[in-house]
Amino acid sequence: MTIVVAIDGPAGSGKSSVSKAAARELGYAYLDTGAAYRALAWRCLEEGIDTYGPADVVESLSSFEYSIGTDPDGYFVRVGSDDVTDDIREPRVSAAVSAVARVPEVRQYLVDLFRGIIAASARPGIVVEGRDITTVVAPDAEVRILLTATEEARMARRSAELSGVSAETTARELSSRDAQDRKVVDFMNAADGVTTIDSTNLDFEQTIGAVVSLVQKSTQT
């Protein structure tokens, strides 16, 4: 049986980097669910599909060919034959992804896709991270975590990641992203049975350690 570790959290909480590192340490697979929403947004932008037109976005799903690497050391994102691993992190995609992610049919389509990837994993476990993982994608996961931090800490971390972008711009974009996504899913409060890890006063290695320790404790009982 594949152990599923579900990790939710707001933008800038470190959930992607921490989840990947924790998966590597545990010998688990790693699934970045946010990449699928970004990949769909990228495709819409490339093909001139209106990201604010729900019907157009839903229609595009029928020909959406998506694949992602779940090996923590072999991560990639592809749309068809195009490697978009770096492209989906472009500012234009970040600006468009929330509109795409708000479409209910898109969310259901991708939730089904994620569950298929989880079920197909050949590793003893898989760390799945995103916005609604503990409540929608994998509500029955063996370990469910809300990884969070204060807004100030999250903004500082995101600013450090984005060279050439002012702190004010980073703060505005992070707040906007959270506000838009919060209309669809509550990723700021832990649901019943979900353990909160507040990384405000933890460094990167300490946060990884907290996640790994919780997984090991939860799966050994």
N, C-alpha and C positions, 0 to 999 in steps of 0.2 A: 504494500500500500504506500502510495506517495503522500508524504507529510506536506500539508499546505500551510505556509506562513503568509498570512494576509496583513499587509501594512498600508494604512491610510495616512494622510497628512496633507497640510496646506503647502502652497508653493514656498520654496526656500527652507523647508524643514529638514532637508537633507535625505529625504526618503529614497531617492534614486541611488545616490552614491553609497549610502549606508546599506540599502537592501542588496545591492550588487556585491559589496564587500562581505556582508554577512553570509550571503549565498556561497561565495567563494570559500570562506572559512568553514562552513558547514558541509561543503561538498554537494550543495543543492543546485538546482537550476534557478534561473532568475528571469522573471517576466515583468517588463516595463509596460504597463497597459496604456500609459499616456502616449506612448510612441504611436499607437494605432490611431488615436484621434488626430495626432499631428500629421501622420502619414496621409490620412484621408483629407485633411485640410490642405496639405501640400498638393495633392492630386487635383483637388478642386481649383486651386489657384493656378496650377499649370495648365489646366484644360478650360479655364475661363468659366467655371461653374460658380454661380452665385452662392457664397457660403452663408448668406443670410436668406437664401431661398430654400426652406426645408424640403419642399417637394423635389427640387433639383438635386439636392444632396442625397436624399433617399434613393432617387432613381440611379444615382451613380454607384450605389452599393453593389448592384448586380454585376458590375464589371471590375470591382475593386479586388485586385490580386495583391495580397499582403503576406509577408513573411518576416519573421524576427528571430534572431539568434537568442537562445535561452541559456547558452553556456556563458557564465560570467566573464570568461576570458575570450569569448568569441562572439561578442555582441555585434549585431548588424540589424539594419532595418531596410527592407526592400519593398518597393511597389512595382509589381511586374518584374522586369529585369533591371530596373533602376535602383542603385544603392543610394538611399536617401538618409543614411545615418546622420550625416552632418546637415543636410539640407533642411530637415524638419526642425532644426533648432534656430533657423533664421527668424529675425524679428517679424517678418511679414506672416510667417506661419503662427508664431506665438499670438499675434494680433487676431488671427482668424479662427484659432482652434476652439475657443469657447462657444462661438456661434454654432459650429458644427456639433460640438459635444452636447449642446442643449436639445438636440432633436431626439425625441424618444425612440424613434425607429432606429436611429444610428446607435444609440446606447444599447438597445436590445440586441442588435446585430453583432456588435462588438463584444458584449457580455457572452454571447453564445460562442463567439470566436475564442475568447479568453479561456472559457471552460474547456473547449476542445484542446487547446494548447496545454492546459494543466493536466488533463486526462492522458495526453500522449507523452508526457514527460517520462523519461526512462531513469531518471535519477531518484535517489531515495526521498528527496523532498524538493520543493520549489518555493521560492520566495516571490510573492506576487505583490507588486506595489502600484498605488494609484490613488484615486479620489474616493471610490465607493467600494473598495475591495472587501472590507470586513462586513459590510451590510448587504451588498447586492451580488457581487461577483463570486465571493466565497464565504458566505455567512456561516458555513459549517466547518471552516478551516480549523485545524488542530490548534493553531496559535493565531490570535488576532491582536494587532497592535495599532494604536494611534500614535504616530511619531509627530511630535509638535515642538514648538519653541515660541518665545514671545515674538511679536511682530518686529521689534527692533533687532533681535538676533537674526531673524530670517532675512530681513532687508540687508543687514550687514554681510551675511553669507552670500546672498545673491549678487550684491555689488562686487564682492571679491571675485566671483566667477566671471563677471562680464567686464572685461577690460575695455576702456574707452567709452563706457556708459556712465553718466553722472549718477550719484546717489539719489538725487531727486527723481530722475527718470526711472530708475530701478524701483524706488518706493512706489511711485505712481503706477507702474505696470504691475507690480506684485499685488498691490491693493485692488486694482481693477480686475485682475485675473481671479483673485479670491472672491470678490464680490459677484462676478458673473457666474462662477462655478457654484457658489453657494446657493444660487437660485435653483439648482438642479439636485444637489446632494449636500448633506451635512457632513463635512470632513473636519470640523473643528471640535466636535464633541464625541467622546467615546460612547458607543452603543453598549448595551448590556453584554457583559462577558468579554469586552475589549480592554486590554491593558494599555494605559497611557505611559509613554516614555517621553518625558520632557527633556529635550537636549539643550535647553538654554544655557546651562552651566556645564555642559559636557563638551569635550573636544571630539573630533571625528573618531578616533580610536576608542574612546570611552563609550561613545554612542553605539558603535559596532559591538563592543563588548556587552553592552546592556541588552541588545537584541539577541545576540548569540546565547547569552546566559539564560535569557527567558525561554528561548526555543529549546535549549537543552534540558532545562528544568521541566518544561511542560511536556516534553516528549519522553521523558524517562519515568514519569509517574504512571 
